[in-house]
């Protein structure tokens, strides 16, 4: 579970980084920045939904310190 969440988080960061690169290179001429940011938002929502679902199913539990 930790590996899946870490990979999803890395995917979110990679999408954010690619959006920055597209923003600097294209200077607003294409929609690649918008598409990369849309992908980032979609991945973030999917990760949050998966974490909620995993908690509901009992696959993950909160840790008490």
Jmol script that loads the backbone (N, CA, C; Angstrom):
load data "model"
ATOM      1  N   UNK A   1       0.827  -1.181   0.000  1.00  0.00           N
ATOM      2  CA  UNK A   1       0.000   0.000   0.000  1.00  0.00           C
ATOM      3  C   UNK A   1       0.881   1.258   0.000  1.00  0.00           C
ATOM      4  N   UNK A   2       1.924   1.225   0.804  1.00  0.00           N
ATOM      5  CA  UNK A   2       2.818   2.388   0.877  1.00  0.00           C
ATOM      6  C   UNK A   2       3.488   2.648  -0.468  1.00  0.00           C
ATOM      7  N   UNK A   3       3.843   1.584  -1.163  1.00  0.00           N
ATOM      8  CA  UNK A   3       4.511   1.740  -2.459  1.00  0.00           C
ATOM      9  C   UNK A   3       3.558   2.361  -3.477  1.00  0.00           C
ATOM     10  N   UNK A   4       2.303   1.905  -3.485  1.00  0.00           N
ATOM     11  CA  UNK A   4       1.325   2.467  -4.413  1.00  0.00           C
ATOM     12  C   UNK A   4       1.097   3.951  -4.150  1.00  0.00           C
ATOM     13  N   UNK A   5       0.963   4.327  -2.892  1.00  0.00           N
ATOM     14  CA  UNK A   5       0.748   5.731  -2.547  1.00  0.00           C
ATOM     15  C   UNK A   5       1.979   6.558  -2.911  1.00  0.00           C
ATOM     16  N   UNK A   6       3.171   6.025  -2.665  1.00  0.00           N
ATOM     17  CA  UNK A   6       4.400   6.743  -3.012  1.00  0.00           C
ATOM     18  C   UNK A   6       4.512   6.925  -4.531  1.00  0.00           C
ATOM     19  N   UNK A   7       4.165   5.896  -5.302  1.00  0.00           N
ATOM     20  CA  UNK A   7       4.212   6.012  -6.764  1.00  0.00           C
ATOM     21  C   UNK A   7       3.198   7.025  -7.278  1.00  0.00           C
ATOM     22  N   UNK A   8       2.011   7.028  -6.697  1.00  0.00           N
ATOM     23  CA  UNK A   8       0.999   8.008  -7.100  1.00  0.00           C
ATOM     24  C   UNK A   8       1.472   9.422  -6.775  1.00  0.00           C
ATOM     25  N   UNK A   9       2.088   9.600  -5.611  1.00  0.00           N
ATOM     26  CA  UNK A   9       2.606  10.910  -5.238  1.00  0.00           C
ATOM     27  C   UNK A   9       3.721  11.348  -6.185  1.00  0.00           C
ATOM     28  N   UNK A  10       4.585  10.430  -6.569  1.00  0.00           N
ATOM     29  CA  UNK A  10       5.635  10.764  -7.534  1.00  0.00           C
ATOM     30  C   UNK A  10       5.040  11.124  -8.897  1.00  0.00           C
ATOM     31  N   UNK A  11       3.978  10.445  -9.290  1.00  0.00           N
ATOM     32  CA  UNK A  11       3.285  10.789 -10.532  1.00  0.00           C
ATOM     33  C   UNK A  11       2.695  12.186 -10.483  1.00  0.00           C
ATOM     34  N   UNK A  12       2.156  12.561  -9.337  1.00  0.00           N
ATOM     35  CA  UNK A  12       1.605  13.909  -9.159  1.00  0.00           C
ATOM     36  C   UNK A  12       2.720  14.940  -9.278  1.00  0.00           C
ATOM     37  N   UNK A  13       3.845  14.676  -8.635  1.00  0.00           N
ATOM     38  CA  UNK A  13       4.975  15.614  -8.710  1.00  0.00           C
ATOM     39  C   UNK A  13       5.542  15.697 -10.121  1.00  0.00           C
ATOM     40  N   UNK A  14       5.598  14.568 -10.821  1.00  0.00           N
ATOM     41  CA  UNK A  14       6.099  14.577 -12.192  1.00  0.00           C
ATOM     42  C   UNK A  14       5.175  15.380 -13.100  1.00  0.00           C
ATOM     43  N   UNK A  15       3.888  15.258 -12.903  1.00  0.00           N
ATOM     44  CA  UNK A  15       2.938  16.025 -13.699  1.00  0.00           C
ATOM     45  C   UNK A  15       3.083  17.522 -13.422  1.00  0.00           C
ATOM     46  N   UNK A  16       3.286  17.868 -12.176  1.00  0.00           N
ATOM     47  CA  UNK A  16       3.486  19.272 -11.820  1.00  0.00           C
ATOM     48  C   UNK A  16       4.774  19.806 -12.440  1.00  0.00           C
ATOM     49  N   UNK A  17       5.828  19.005 -12.409  1.00  0.00           N
ATOM     50  CA  UNK A  17       7.094  19.420 -13.023  1.00  0.00           C
ATOM     51  C   UNK A  17       6.985  19.571 -14.527  1.00  0.00           C
ATOM     52  N   UNK A  18       6.262  18.653 -15.168  1.00  0.00           N
ATOM     53  CA  UNK A  18       6.102  18.775 -16.620  1.00  0.00           C
ATOM     54  C   UNK A  18       5.271  19.996 -16.977  1.00  0.00           C
ATOM     55  N   UNK A  19       4.301  20.339 -16.136  1.00  0.00           N
ATOM     56  CA  UNK A  19       3.518  21.556 -16.378  1.00  0.00           C
ATOM     57  C   UNK A  19       4.413  22.791 -16.313  1.00  0.00           C
ATOM     58  N   UNK A  20       5.347  22.799 -15.378  1.00  0.00           N
ATOM     59  CA  UNK A  20       6.284  23.921 -15.284  1.00  0.00           C
ATOM     60  C   UNK A  20       7.165  24.010 -16.520  1.00  0.00           C
ATOM     61  N   UNK A  21       7.653  22.878 -16.984  1.00  0.00           N
ATOM     62  CA  UNK A  21       8.498  22.865 -18.183  1.00  0.00           C
ATOM     63  C   UNK A  21       7.694  23.349 -19.398  1.00  0.00           C
ATOM     64  N   UNK A  22       6.464  22.858 -19.545  1.00  0.00           N
ATOM     65  CA  UNK A  22       5.631  23.288 -20.671  1.00  0.00           C
ATOM     66  C   UNK A  22       5.319  24.773 -20.589  1.00  0.00           C
ATOM     67  N   UNK A  23       5.110  25.272 -19.381  1.00  0.00           N
ATOM     68  CA  UNK A  23       4.824  26.697 -19.212  1.00  0.00           C
ATOM     69  C   UNK A  23       6.007  27.549 -19.645  1.00  0.00           C
ATOM     70  N   UNK A  24       7.216  27.111 -19.314  1.00  0.00           N
ATOM     71  CA  UNK A  24       8.403  27.884 -19.668  1.00  0.00           C
ATOM     72  C   UNK A  24       8.732  27.783 -21.154  1.00  0.00           C
ATOM     73  N   UNK A  25       8.526  26.626 -21.762  1.00  0.00           N
ATOM     74  CA  UNK A  25       8.886  26.439 -23.165  1.00  0.00           C
ATOM     75  C   UNK A  25       7.848  27.008 -24.125  1.00  0.00           C
ATOM     76  N   UNK A  26       6.568  26.739 -23.863  1.00  0.00           N
ATOM     77  CA  UNK A  26       5.526  27.091 -24.823  1.00  0.00           C
ATOM     78  C   UNK A  26       5.079  28.544 -24.739  1.00  0.00           C
ATOM     79  N   UNK A  27       5.247  29.150 -23.575  1.00  0.00           N
ATOM     80  CA  UNK A  27       4.855  30.544 -23.354  1.00  0.00           C
ATOM     81  C   UNK A  27       3.384  30.794 -23.707  1.00  0.00           C
ATOM     82  N   UNK A  28       2.521  29.842 -23.357  1.00  0.00           N
ATOM     83  CA  UNK A  28       1.089  30.016 -23.555  1.00  0.00           C
ATOM     84  C   UNK A  28       0.582  29.734 -24.956  1.00  0.00           C
ATOM     85  N   UNK A  29       1.389  29.165 -25.813  1.00  0.00           N
ATOM     86  CA  UNK A  29       0.967  28.914 -27.187  1.00  0.00           C
ATOM     87  C   UNK A  29       0.190  27.612 -27.347  1.00  0.00           C
ATOM     88  N   UNK A  30       0.388  26.662 -26.447  1.00  0.00           N
ATOM     89  CA  UNK A  30      -0.296  25.371 -26.548  1.00  0.00           C
ATOM     90  C   UNK A  30      -1.066  25.090 -25.253  1.00  0.00           C
ATOM     91  N   UNK A  31      -1.808  24.007 -25.265  1.00  0.00           N
ATOM     92  CA  UNK A  31      -2.588  23.608 -24.085  1.00  0.00           C
ATOM     93  C   UNK A  31      -1.879  22.541 -23.251  1.00  0.00           C
ATOM     94  N   UNK A  32      -0.603  22.314 -23.491  1.00  0.00           N
ATOM     95  CA  UNK A  32       0.093  21.252 -22.777  1.00  0.00           C
ATOM     96  C   UNK A  32       0.171  21.526 -21.278  1.00  0.00           C
ATOM     97  N   UNK A  33       0.323  22.785 -20.886  1.00  0.00           N
ATOM     98  CA  UNK A  33       0.363  23.122 -19.461  1.00  0.00           C
ATOM     99  C   UNK A  33      -0.968  22.795 -18.795  1.00  0.00           C
ATOM    100  N   UNK A  34      -2.052  23.183 -19.439  1.00  0.00           N
ATOM    101  CA  UNK A  34      -3.389  22.918 -18.897  1.00  0.00           C
ATOM    102  C   UNK A  34      -3.632  21.420 -18.801  1.00  0.00           C
ATOM    103  N   UNK A  35      -3.227  20.677 -19.813  1.00  0.00           N
ATOM    104  CA  UNK A  35      -3.411  19.226 -19.793  1.00  0.00           C
ATOM    105  C   UNK A  35      -2.605  18.576 -18.666  1.00  0.00           C
ATOM    106  N   UNK A  36      -1.382  19.035 -18.443  1.00  0.00           N
ATOM    107  CA  UNK A  36      -0.556  18.470 -17.372  1.00  0.00           C
ATOM    108  C   UNK A  36      -1.148  18.797 -16.002  1.00  0.00           C
ATOM    109  N   UNK A  37      -1.659  20.010 -15.832  1.00  0.00           N
ATOM    110  CA  UNK A  37      -2.272  20.374 -14.562  1.00  0.00           C
ATOM    111  C   UNK A  37      -3.587  19.642 -14.348  1.00  0.00           C
ATOM    112  N   UNK A  38      -4.332  19.401 -15.421  1.00  0.00           N
ATOM    113  CA  UNK A  38      -5.563  18.620 -15.321  1.00  0.00           C
ATOM    114  C   UNK A  38      -5.258  17.189 -14.894  1.00  0.00           C
ATOM    115  N   UNK A  39      -4.203  16.625 -15.451  1.00  0.00           N
ATOM    116  CA  UNK A  39      -3.780  15.286 -15.057  1.00  0.00           C
ATOM    117  C   UNK A  39      -3.380  15.261 -13.594  1.00  0.00           C
ATOM    118  N   UNK A  40      -2.681  16.289 -13.138  1.00  0.00           N
ATOM    119  CA  UNK A  40      -2.262  16.364 -11.741  1.00  0.00           C
ATOM    120  C   UNK A  40      -3.462  16.398 -10.809  1.00  0.00           C
ATOM    121  N   UNK A  41      -4.455  17.207 -11.143  1.00  0.00           N
ATOM    122  CA  UNK A  41      -5.660  17.289 -10.318  1.00  0.00           C
ATOM    123  C   UNK A  41      -6.395  15.950 -10.314  1.00  0.00           C
ATOM    124  N   UNK A  42      -6.481  15.314 -11.473  1.00  0.00           N
ATOM    125  CA  UNK A  42      -7.135  14.011 -11.555  1.00  0.00           C
ATOM    126  C   UNK A  42      -6.423  12.954 -10.731  1.00  0.00           C
ATOM    127  N   UNK A  43      -5.092  12.942 -10.796  1.00  0.00           N
ATOM    128  CA  UNK A  43      -4.322  11.991  -9.991  1.00  0.00           C
ATOM    129  C   UNK A  43      -4.485  12.256  -8.498  1.00  0.00           C
ATOM    130  N   UNK A  44      -4.533  13.517  -8.117  1.00  0.00           N
ATOM    131  CA  UNK A  44      -4.705  13.866  -6.702  1.00  0.00           C
ATOM    132  C   UNK A  44      -6.062  13.411  -6.187  1.00  0.00           C
ATOM    133  N   UNK A  45      -7.105  13.649  -6.974  1.00  0.00           N
ATOM    134  CA  UNK A  45      -8.449  13.226  -6.574  1.00  0.00           C
ATOM    135  C   UNK A  45      -8.530  11.708  -6.517  1.00  0.00           C
ATOM    136  N   UNK A  46      -7.938  11.028  -7.490  1.00  0.00           N
ATOM    137  CA  UNK A  46      -7.955   9.567  -7.495  1.00  0.00           C
ATOM    138  C   UNK A  46      -7.197   9.009  -6.291  1.00  0.00           C
ATOM    139  N   UNK A  47      -6.067   9.607  -5.944  1.00  0.00           N
ATOM    140  CA  UNK A  47      -5.299   9.143  -4.790  1.00  0.00           C
ATOM    141  C   UNK A  47      -6.091   9.343  -3.501  1.00  0.00           C
ATOM    142  N   UNK A  48      -6.713  10.492  -3.353  1.00  0.00           N
ATOM    143  CA  UNK A  48      -7.514  10.755  -2.165  1.00  0.00           C
ATOM    144  C   UNK A  48      -8.682   9.778  -2.067  1.00  0.00           C
ATOM    145  N   UNK A  49      -9.361   9.543  -3.175  1.00  0.00           N
ATOM    146  CA  UNK A  49     -10.475   8.592  -3.182  1.00  0.00           C
ATOM    147  C   UNK A  49      -9.991   7.181  -2.853  1.00  0.00           C
ATOM    148  N   UNK A  50      -8.840   6.797  -3.368  1.00  0.00           N
ATOM    149  CA  UNK A  50      -8.296   5.470  -3.077  1.00  0.00           C
ATOM    150  C   UNK A  50      -7.929   5.333  -1.604  1.00  0.00           C
ATOM    151  N   UNK A  51      -7.372   6.381  -1.015  1.00  0.00           N
ATOM    152  CA  UNK A  51      -7.025   6.331   0.405  1.00  0.00           C
ATOM    153  C   UNK A  51      -8.287   6.225   1.254  1.00  0.00           C
ATOM    154  N   UNK A  52      -9.310   7.000   0.915  1.00  0.00           N
ATOM    155  CA  UNK A  52     -10.588   6.887   1.645  1.00  0.00           C
ATOM    156  C   UNK A  52     -11.189   5.499   1.493  1.00  0.00           C
ATOM    157  N   UNK A  53     -11.174   4.951   0.297  1.00  0.00           N
ATOM    158  CA  UNK A  53     -11.714   3.619   0.057  1.00  0.00           C
ATOM    159  C   UNK A  53     -10.918   2.567   0.828  1.00  0.00           C
ATOM    160  N   UNK A  54      -9.610   2.695   0.838  1.00  0.00           N
ATOM    161  CA  UNK A  54      -8.762   1.748   1.563  1.00  0.00           C
ATOM    162  C   UNK A  54      -9.041   1.799   3.058  1.00  0.00           C
ATOM    163  N   UNK A  55      -9.258   2.972   3.581  1.00  0.00           N
ATOM    164  CA  UNK A  55      -9.588   3.108   4.998  1.00  0.00           C
ATOM    165  C   UNK A  55     -10.950   2.479   5.280  1.00  0.00           C
ATOM    166  N   UNK A  56     -11.915   2.717   4.414  1.00  0.00           N
ATOM    167  CA  UNK A  56     -13.260   2.167   4.574  1.00  0.00           C
ATOM    168  C   UNK A  56     -13.245   0.639   4.521  1.00  0.00           C
ATOM    169  N   UNK A  57     -12.400   0.080   3.647  1.00  0.00           N
ATOM    170  CA  UNK A  57     -12.302  -1.369   3.527  1.00  0.00           C
ATOM    171  C   UNK A  57     -11.456  -2.002   4.646  1.00  0.00           C
ATOM    172  N   UNK A  58     -10.734  -1.187   5.378  1.00  0.00           N
ATOM    173  CA  UNK A  58      -9.901  -1.700   6.469  1.00  0.00           C
ATOM    174  C   UNK A  58      -8.508  -2.089   6.031  1.00  0.00           C
ATOM    175  N   UNK A  59      -8.119  -1.725   4.829  1.00  0.00           N
ATOM    176  CA  UNK A  59      -6.787  -2.066   4.329  1.00  0.00           C
ATOM    177  C   UNK A  59      -5.712  -1.226   5.006  1.00  0.00           C
ATOM    178  N   UNK A  60      -6.074  -0.014   5.402  1.00  0.00           N
ATOM    179  CA  UNK A  60      -5.144   0.860   6.123  1.00  0.00           C
ATOM    180  C   UNK A  60      -5.853   1.347   7.379  1.00  0.00           C
ATOM    181  N   UNK A  61      -5.080   1.658   8.380  1.00  0.00           N
ATOM    182  CA  UNK A  61      -5.613   2.147   9.648  1.00  0.00           C
ATOM    183  C   UNK A  61      -4.795   3.348  10.098  1.00  0.00           C
ATOM    184  N   UNK A  62      -5.436   4.267  10.820  1.00  0.00           N
ATOM    185  CA  UNK A  62      -4.665   5.389  11.362  1.00  0.00           C
ATOM    186  C   UNK A  62      -3.707   4.899  12.447  1.00  0.00           C
ATOM    187  N   UNK A  63      -2.609   5.591  12.564  1.00  0.00           N
ATOM    188  CA  UNK A  63      -1.614   5.213  13.572  1.00  0.00           C
ATOM    189  C   UNK A  63      -1.763   6.117  14.784  1.00  0.00           C
ATOM    190  N   UNK A  64      -1.747   5.531  15.955  1.00  0.00           N
ATOM    191  CA  UNK A  64      -1.797   6.292  17.213  1.00  0.00           C
ATOM    192  C   UNK A  64      -0.385   6.362  17.773  1.00  0.00           C
ATOM    193  N   UNK A  65       0.054   7.545  18.058  1.00  0.00           N
ATOM    194  CA  UNK A  65       1.406   7.703  18.577  1.00  0.00           C
ATOM    195  C   UNK A  65       1.389   7.699  20.058  1.00  0.00           C
TER     196      UNK A  65
END
end "model"
wireframe off; spacefill off
backbone 0.3
color backbone group
